[in-house]
Structures are given as structure tokens and as C-alpha cells.
């Protein structure tokens, strides 16, 4: 019985470590993958592959939201994640002007969601009311 308790505790500890490692991997993956994606989407929109471009926009937003959640929960990598999100917002702004007018609302929606992610990160890094004026 004691042996099961000890092993169970070990498993819970291992799951916790795995989640932390998984979260750090999400942040790292988002930071690394955010660079080339706008060029891919630009080519996809130009080639008329709107569904692929939409899917890739959704992936970027989903990864950003996962990275934000992990960063805020663990209090790690917040600055790097915010910088990556800000860079992606800038790239998507450029992309928005390069795509046809019909596709611009989808890109703007992704930009808006990323701005909310960025706001959440900034609020976590610099909470209101602590030593503020």
C-alpha cells in the first residue's frame, strides 16, 4: 500500500514535469514557427488556396493562445512570447494589405485575437495597482 502511494506520487510528479516541459515546448515552438508562416499564407492566398491560408491563420492564433496560457500560468517566457506575438501582429498587418479585400476580415480577426493575447501577457507582466500611480 505504501509502495502504491509512493509510485502514485511519483507518477503525479512526472505528469507535472511533463506538463511544464510540454508548455515550454509550445512557447518555443510558437516563437520558432511564427517567422515563416506569413510568407506561406501570402503564397497560399495568391495561389487561391484560401482554405489552407485560413487554417494556417487559425493555427497561429491557437499556438499563440496556448503559449500565452502556459506563459502566464508558469510565469516563464512571458517577455519572449509577447515579443513573438507583437512580431506576428506586425507581419499579419502587412499580409492584410497584400490579400484580396474579401479575405481581409479573416486576417483582421486573427490580428484582433493576437492583440488580446498580447494584452493578456502585458497585464500579467505589469499588473495594475501594484506600485502604480
Secondary structure, DSSP 8 states (H G I E B T S, - for coil): -HHHHHHHHHHHHHHHHHHHHHHHHHHHHHHHHTTTHHHHHHHHHHTT-HHHHHHHHHHHHHHHHHHHHHHHHHT-SHHHHHHHHHHHHHHHHHHHHHS-HHHHHHHHHHHHHHHHHHHHHHHHHS-TTSS--
